[in-house]
Amino acid sequence: MNLRRRGVACMVALACLFAADTFAADGAVKKPPTMADVIKASRPSDWHALDPANTLYLDLGSGRVVIELAPAFAPNHVANIKALVKEGYFDGLAILRVQDNYVVQWGDPYADARSGEANQPRPIKTARRTLKAEFSVSLSDKLPFVRLPDADGWAAQTGFSGDFPSARDPKLGQAWLAHCYGTVGVGRDLDADSGGGTELYAVIGPARWLERNITAVGRVVQGMELLASLPRGGANMGFYDKPEQRVKIERVRLAADMPAAERTNLEIMRTDTPAFAALVESRRNRIDEFYKVPLGHVDVCSVPLPVREEKK
Amino acid sequence: MNLRRRGVACMVALACLFAADTFAADGAVKKPPTMADVIKASRPSDWHALDPANTLYLDLGSGRVVIELAPAFAPNHVANIKALVKEGYFDGLAILRVQDNYVVQWGDPYADARSGEANQPRPIKTARRTLKAEFSVSLSDKLPFVRLPDADGWAAQTGFSGDFPSARDPKLGQAWLAHCYGTVGVGRDLDADSGGGTELYAVIGPARWLERNITAVGRVVQGMELLASLPRGGANMGFYDKPEQRVKIERVRLAADMPAAERTNLEIMRTDTPAFAALVESRRNRIDEFYKVPLGHVDVCSVPLPVREEKK
């Protein structure tokens, strides 16, 4: 069984570097590395610090949600969200909607207020309210892609583009962010071009069916539990029934605009490293004291992307 | 586009009954039915009431979690859980562990107490503490199976066995419950046969990799949001750090043992009906005012299993 597994590991070329370690000096079969083993054995070069220019802090009373933006997948929306953040657009707004096993959504509770009503929509200075949809981008050699060999029903190909689970279809000539747990997207109305970033959501249940139908702009790299554990809303689509149920957003800031002392300095494991390939394999074929039967499969949303405090 | 979709719909034979409705009397293309349309058009015979003999009520201070047991997939564990419930084993015990994007687990906080410690394990009268694992069952014609034609990486075949998302592998000659959101399983230690039902969990994130490695006994049909919105535990594997963080279980009862006035009478849409086939198709190819691009795929964990109050 262990030998068969080694064969599977080596189908992912980079993983062989780690898989070689499966065998002791005398040729005896050793236990394959677990995810914890892989992280422990990783080198500093297997990690990189989050780019402060593409990192958002969504600060709630309960703590900080750290979001990594993906400008390669939605350049105009990411730029617009940064402009909104710069204006302080989100400060004092709220989480409006928590739909179980689906999404947590935040924005302006009075975005749809009519003139004359007591509460008016939050004004916007330089950013835009709506933009042309960026549901996918053209396939390009510039876009990194560490492909998973595993079958996926939702897309022709899945894998990792930098720090992001992503998918692509060579026939369509398109690539997009996968809608996994933690993916951050742009709320919109029925019209494809009706979003712009004033209302954002994070995925708290699998939602691959949203792909190519909505603009995704990044993912939560730390603090998902602060969103996923919020009370579900009782109204249609999980909107909170009463204003007092809404969860206030203290502020949203770009990490680059925060003083060093107020930053959350995180490192993410690079997905284009032998360490990450070994981690993927450790999830594809779990065999340890607990797991008895290796399944020989992993899906793009089931691979954890390790995050840790930056080592200075 | 609409015509092509009709072709896809008709690949699932039963769905054609509903798909025929895509065309108006004059031959003009009508909108394909959405899930809401399908539910609205369903007949009483498309639904069945939950069997009180296989329905558990997990009553928390926040409300009731309704669990449907699956004796066809884990006969010994289901019988043992019913025996534990009959004894009142779970009454006053607690939710011990909430690991983000993974599981909520409940049982006896003092299950591992040593003799002489102040808090001792809850005694068991007639039920058993451990049983031989029931990770899968032998394939049998008696086991209903409405197969999904859609690709799945985790198992050779997926579909629905009665009210349960399930998977099977003809080569292995095995069938098992799919580990989707809401699946209820049996906590165990490292040994395969170390569980018995005294500690149970509900899946709050996708966990297909647990399949064939753990005993699944049913699924939550109502009240998942009460579990999924609980605060995450701060200790290793999401266990609560402090006793006061634990969420008390008021009681667990079999519906059949409850007076009629205290039952939660629910109906579930039958999965072997044209209505359900149409519902699956409405998720496989979503086209409505919001969705722009049909993906032509659905996975076994992304199909909602409609539940409603029983109509008397």
Interface residues (C-beta under 8 A of the other chain):
Chain A: V98 D100 N101 F135 D150 A151 D152 G153 W154 Y181 L190 A192 G205 P206 R208 W209 E211 R212 N213 M224 E225 A228 S229 L230 P231 R232 R283 R286 E289 F290 Y291 K292 V293 L295 H297 V298 D299 C301 S302
Chain B: V98 D100 N101 F135 D150 A151 D152 G153 W154 Y181 L190 A192 G205 P206 R208 W209 E211 R212 N213 M224 E225 A228 S229 L230 P231 R232 R283 R286 E289 F290 Y291 K292 V293 L295 H297 V298 D299 C301 S302
